[in-house]
Amino acid sequence: GLRTLTIAAPSRPAAEALARTAPAGITVHAISLDEPTVLTALEKADLIVSADPTIRLDARLLQPFHTLLEAAGESALSVALERAGGQVIPYREVRAQHLSAQLEFVTGWKYDPRSLIF
């Protein structure tokens, strides 16, 4: 499971505010996108979650072993990561998974997320 989480935001205070929402038991590192530690964090990361589609990273930092989950809409990161050979989980698929889970909770029926992509 998830043991360590690095949150990078446009400013350290913004990252620290997001870090306070992380579940107990997870070690959280809050950094600014301008800090040099972003390089180290990306080198160690397997999964990148894009919560702000307007944020851009230097394409040279993206590696084939990265997976990008678009949590808030399509981003320029997805194009850059695909060019680097990484995988992207598009926003529409994330929303379909979320909707499928909600519908199952409410109705008790299982829904195939692929049928819910819109």
Salt bridges, closest charged atoms under 4 A:
GLU35 OE1 - ARG12 NH2 2.73
ASP58 OD2 - ARG60 NH2 2.49
GLU104 OE2 - LYS110 NZ 3.12
ASP112 OD2 - ARG114 NH2 2.88
